[in-house]
Amino acid sequence: MNRSTTAWKTIDWVIVLGFFLLALKFQLSFLYAAEFTVIPNADSGTVASFIAGWQNDDRFIGDMALDDKTKFAIYISLVLPAVAMIDWLVDDLGLAFLVLMLPIVFSHACGFYLVGRRVLDGRLAAALFALATLVPVWTMDGDLWGIYHTPLVRMAFGALFPFLLLAAFNVQNNLSKLYVLAAFCGIALYVHGVSGPSVTCALFLGTLAFIPNKAQFITWARKCLVAALIFIVLITPFAVIYVSSFPSLERVPQGGIDEILALYGPYTDISWAMESLLNPKCCNAVRGHGWHWVVWIGGLIGLIIGSITHKERRSLYGFCLLFIIGILITSIGITAIDQWISNQLDRAPAQVDLIRNMRYLVPILILGYGILFQQAIATIKAGLDEDRRYRMLIPGLNVAFLIHIYTFVVPQFNSTSPGYLSTSFNAGEAMIARYTPNGTQDLLRYLKAQEPNTSVFSVADEVMTLAIRYQSLQPVTYIYKDRNVLLYSNHEDTGRFLSIRDQYDAFLEVDNDQHATRALCEALRLAPSELLVIDHRIISAQRLNLARQTGKILETFDEISVIDVQPNNCHQAS
């Protein structure tokens, strides 16, 4: 692998063109002909629902999450107005969200290629590093680094992340660039508010590696204070909305904190989150064979050795090590302190998502892993003049490096899946198979044609239920995904939501038919709804018959029924 030069050559443009074609292939896998484009991911579907709520605030009376804008006002991201603008052009909110895939993948790959050019030796190594960072690596259950098979808001921030790294690298030659870094970080926070604070703190801590002596440290500290003021000014609107929309500092009943944390799932369990990162088997992560240990430890060793032995890039490698420390402090450390204070004061935690920023360790450790391989190759090259027999080992080491990178680029999510790239490229086919049949499209069309604010209780998967919101523009009275919205806003509807959830789960799970019917009727009482949507594919035939007893069947679209809820039927069934 030859050392990179700063000159931009034809081969660089060829590599960038390759990234564009790869991004285009990703994008084309999501485009399909349908009247209503369904986003095949609940996280992105929820964000699309927020956009629908902002655009049509008079259409969601009775909706569990969208009836009151204060519930979702905390979700601030530049992705929302960008999608809304695309929606204005294509008149399809689902499609508008999915077309983000091309710019996200392209900017992500190009950005990390530039980082690789700066830190690694050779364009090949830089290109392989960029490809490796595209691969989704599960850092905990429900959270990941990399490009998922559906555009996510955190992927948009991930695509900006390499450019934040480059801005931080520029501080090495000019400490005044700290101001530019602060401004860039302040703007980036409006892309993904969860990622912004941790990454910003880690980047600034990393720039400490560029300070060679005490005199410059004082200058660095002064400029950091000014940069911090710039950052604070820029994020003030976000902070004001966050504080006003998330009054989580209120006291809770004794013992209630554990219940609140349990509702968030694994995101609040620090030890579990650490185990997830180190042991992929515990959260069904990529491959799940434990090789993550090799990569993470190898990456750390590569950065440490490089920071000691590589004179030209010592400070860059030191930056990466300090960045890792910064991410650990702002994700694991702050979360641990916040939870300890919450327990001491009997209040809800101020935040629960910073722990998820462990995802930003992944690209840095992959970078360190590449550095480790390059150091091994350089060591062997240094001995060539003494013993030419070493020459035969160099191709082997290059092949080994390629194999490890390839392991990242084409992982398997489990023993039967065909691989990451093929899985992602075929995602469009999966969507067509499930969400473009006439039944699904007819359902969304039928619901959209109903009177505005026709409330819907949906017994269907979350992806379909969310589409009722952002495509049919009808209020949905219950979906499990709403728990995050209600918990973050500390809304008074949280208690009612939890009661509905218990009844919904009981309807699907209890053995006794009478108890199941009673549970569904109680859920409909707690969440008053005019229509009941039942997806036959997710419930048993017996449960389907029980659901039909709650009212009159209006329409059946393939395997989806729409029932006119009649409360008297519930009284009789109970």
DAJOKA-V363089 format. One line per field, one symbol per residue. ss: DSSP state (a for helix, b for strand, c for the rest). psi: psi as a letter, one per 30 degrees, with the letter a starting at -180 (. if undefined). A space follows every 10 residues. Layout:
ss: ???
psi: ???
This chain:
ss: ccccccccca aaaaaaaaaa aaaaaaaacc cccccccccc caaaaaaaaa aaaaaccccc ccccccccaa aacccccaaa aaaaaaaaaa ccaaaaaaca aaaaaaaaaa aaaaaaaaac ccaaaaaaaa aaaabcbbbb ccbbbcbccc ccaaaaaaaa aaaaaaaaaa aaccccaaaa aaaaaaaacc ccaaaaaaaa aaaaaaaaaa cccaaaaaaa aaaaaaaaaa aaaaaaaaaa aaaaaccccc bccccaaaaa aaacaaaaca aaaaaaaaca aaaccccccc caaaaaaaaa aaaaaaaaac cccaaaaaaa aaaaaaaaaa aaaaaaaaaa aaaaacbccc cccaaaaaaa aaaaaaaaaa aaaaaaaaaa aacccccaaa aaaaaaaaaa aaaaaaaaac ccccccccca aaaaacaaaa aaaaaccaaa aaaaaaaaac cccccbbbbc caaaaaaaaa cccccbcccc caaaaaaaac cccaaaaaaa aaaaaaaaac ccaaaaaaaa aaaaaacccc bbbbbaaacc aaaaaaaacc bbbbbbbccb bbbbbcaaaa aaac
psi: jlkklfkjle eeeeeeeeee eeeeeeefff kljlejkkjh keeeeeeeee eeeefifggh kfkefffjff egffjkkfee feeeeeeeef hjeeeeefff eeeeeeeeee efeeeeeeel jkeeeeeeee eeffkkjjfl jgklkajlgk klefeeeeff eeeeeeeeef fefjfffeee eeeeeeefff ejfeeeeeee eeeeeefffg jfleefeeee eeeeeeeeee eeeegeeeee eeeffihfgk lllkffeeee eeffbfffje eeeeeeefjf ffghakeggg feeeeeeeee eeeeeefefj eegeeeeeee eeeeeeeeef deeeeeeeee eeeeghllkf lfffffgfff feeeeeeeee eeeeeeeeee efgefejfff effeeeeeee eeeeeeeeei lkfafflfle eeeefgeeee eeeeggleee eeeeeeeffl kkhjkkjkil leeeeefedf efhkkkfkke ffeeeeeefh lffeeeeeee eeeeeeefel ekeeeeeeee eeefefikke kjkkjfffll eeeeeeefff akkelkjcgk kkkjkjeeee eee.
